[in-house]
Amino acid sequence: MNRPTPIDEAYTFTDGLIVSSTDLKGIITYANRKFCEIAGYSKQELVGKNHNIVRHPDMPKAAFQEVWDTIEAGKEWTGIVKNLRKDGRYYWVYSHIAPVYNEGKITGYTAARRPASDNEISEIIPVYRDMLAKENN
């Protein structure tokens, strides 16, 4: 599946909870109805694909490295993320990602996301802009 070309147009959602689960490599094993609706994909288009299908190119690689370092260490991560819809528009979420354990071993990850507030978005944009500038230099 080809990744969409980003367009500078926000897709705003104001309620609901996006939930998904992945295996250890980030392959989606579960996507709730809200995730499908907000991302613009069918469940069949999401399950079995890498979660980075919704990764927006404005997101710094270092931010996702922090996510992976945290959850692979067995800790929970929370933060603001800009995601990419199938139609190229973007949406912001406040994300909470946690490891899933089975018999004491991490077997996957689950994420719950709500709409990010305008304040959360305005606070993180300059942080991500600075991170991207460092990555591109």
DODOFI-805154 format. One line per field, with one value per residue (C-alpha): residue number from 1; residue in three letters; x, y, z. Coordinates in Angstrom, 3 decimals. Each point is the difference from the previous one (the first is absolute). Example, Ala and Ser with C-alpha at 12.3 -4.5 7.8 and 13.67 -1.06 7.14 Angstrom:
residues 2
resi <- [1	2]
resn <- [ALA	SER]
X <- [12.300	1.370]
Y <- [-4.500	3.440]
Z <- [7.800	-0.660]
This chain:
residues 137
resi <- [1	2	3	4	5	6	7	8	9	10	11	12	13	14	15	16	17	18	19	20	21	22	23	24	25	26	27	28	29	30	31	32	33	34	35	36	37	38	39	40	41	42	43	44	45	46	47	48	49	50	51	52	53	54	55	56	57	58	59	60	61	62	63	64	65	66	67	68	69	70	71	72	73	74	75	76	77	78	79	80	81	82	83	84	85	86	87	88	89	90	91	92	93	94	95	96	97	98	99	100	101	102	103	104	105	106	107	108	109	110	111	112	113	114	115	116	117	118	119	120	121	122	123	124	125	126	127	128	129	130	131	132	133	134	135	136	137]
resn <- [MET	ASN	ARG	PRO	THR	PRO	ILE	ASP	GLU	ALA	TYR	THR	PHE	THR	ASP	GLY	LEU	ILE	VAL	SER	SER	THR	ASP	LEU	LYS	GLY	ILE	ILE	THR	TYR	ALA	ASN	ARG	LYS	PHE	CYS	GLU	ILE	ALA	GLY	TYR	SER	LYS	GLN	GLU	LEU	VAL	GLY	LYS	ASN	HIS	ASN	ILE	VAL	ARG	HIS	PRO	ASP	MET	PRO	LYS	ALA	ALA	PHE	GLN	GLU	VAL	TRP	ASP	THR	ILE	GLU	ALA	GLY	LYS	GLU	TRP	THR	GLY	ILE	VAL	LYS	ASN	LEU	ARG	LYS	ASP	GLY	ARG	TYR	TYR	TRP	VAL	TYR	SER	HIS	ILE	ALA	PRO	VAL	TYR	ASN	GLU	GLY	LYS	ILE	THR	GLY	TYR	THR	ALA	ALA	ARG	ARG	PRO	ALA	SER	ASP	ASN	GLU	ILE	SER	GLU	ILE	ILE	PRO	VAL	TYR	ARG	ASP	MET	LEU	ALA	LYS	GLU	ASN	ASN]
X <- [0.000	1.427	0.223	-2.169	1.517	-0.443	-2.101	-0.050	-3.551	-1.040	-2.593	-1.529	-1.747	-1.292	-1.073	0.542	2.939	2.245	1.268	2.438	2.322	3.177	2.424	3.608	0.938	-2.788	-2.319	-3.629	-1.908	-3.083	-1.580	-3.237	-2.746	1.072	3.577	-1.288	-2.327	2.603	2.870	-2.280	0.861	-2.131	0.840	1.261	2.378	1.455	0.244	3.184	1.687	2.733	-1.374	2.212	-2.650	-1.376	3.377	0.102	3.313	-0.046	0.648	3.684	1.688	1.419	-3.518	-0.844	3.368	-0.972	-3.321	1.654	2.767	-2.618	-2.465	2.659	1.368	-3.417	-1.112	-3.018	0.363	-2.289	0.274	-1.409	0.228	-0.861	-1.447	-0.688	-3.392	-0.473	-1.265	3.191	-1.498	1.485	-1.391	1.509	-0.427	1.007	1.347	0.531	1.940	0.617	1.679	-2.222	1.334	-0.641	1.653	2.399	1.175	-0.930	-2.042	-1.227	-1.147	-3.326	-0.748	-2.927	-0.257	-2.332	-0.167	2.896	-1.023	0.915	2.327	1.769	0.468	1.311	2.491	1.404	0.285	3.152	1.563	-0.526	1.121	3.290	0.459	-0.559	2.441	2.686	-0.746	0.289	3.360]
Y <- [0.000	3.349	2.672	3.048	3.321	2.356	3.085	2.955	-0.515	-1.091	-2.651	0.871	-2.393	1.127	-3.140	-3.701	-2.230	-1.520	-3.407	-2.322	-2.853	-1.174	-2.859	0.548	1.302	2.568	-2.040	0.886	-2.905	1.973	3.286	1.284	1.607	3.519	-0.618	-1.090	3.004	2.596	-1.493	-0.479	-3.673	-3.111	-2.523	-2.339	2.708	0.512	-3.441	-1.710	3.269	1.807	2.698	2.525	0.000	3.033	1.602	3.572	1.125	3.086	-2.312	-0.130	-3.406	0.767	0.260	-3.521	-1.276	1.295	-1.834	-3.302	0.341	0.616	-2.759	-2.605	0.698	-0.980	3.534	1.980	3.010	2.991	2.912	1.981	-1.502	1.332	-2.785	-0.312	-1.050	-2.073	3.127	1.937	2.204	-0.070	-0.339	0.531	-2.394	-0.282	-3.543	-2.457	-3.122	-2.928	-3.378	-3.083	-2.833	-3.725	-2.243	2.790	0.731	2.917	-1.452	3.195	3.536	1.740	3.659	2.181	3.434	2.936	3.286	2.286	3.403	3.200	0.861	-3.377	0.378	3.559	-1.023	-3.000	1.512	2.053	-2.975	-2.260	2.765	0.307	-3.785	-0.193	2.845	-1.908	-3.203	1.827	1.621]
Z <- [0.000	-1.016	2.637	-0.680	-0.921	2.950	-0.556	2.364	1.181	3.460	0.681	3.329	2.290	3.347	1.797	0.249	0.691	-2.635	1.102	-1.715	0.871	-1.705	0.200	1.049	-3.462	-0.188	-2.230	0.761	1.521	1.068	-1.095	1.479	-2.076	1.049	-1.168	-3.408	-0.205	0.997	-2.054	-3.009	-0.485	0.248	2.694	-2.728	-1.235	3.487	1.605	-1.146	-0.998	1.896	2.288	-1.753	-2.749	1.883	0.740	-1.247	-1.544	2.263	2.948	0.953	-0.080	3.446	1.437	-1.157	1.204	3.444	-0.251	-0.941	2.588	2.692	-0.835	-0.780	3.495	1.376	0.814	-1.157	-2.302	-0.362	-2.367	-2.898	-3.488	-3.458	-2.143	-3.719	-1.370	-3.139	-1.820	0.861	2.705	3.496	3.492	3.434	2.912	3.615	0.060	2.830	-1.004	2.325	-0.288	0.152	2.132	-0.208	2.596	0.951	-3.546	-2.229	-2.859	-1.632	0.598	0.326	-0.598	0.960	-1.549	0.489	-1.877	0.948	1.327	-1.833	2.886	-0.139	-3.749	0.193	2.694	-1.899	-3.502	0.767	1.801	-3.011	-2.380	1.917	0.045	-3.761	-0.613	1.941	-1.939	-3.318	0.808]
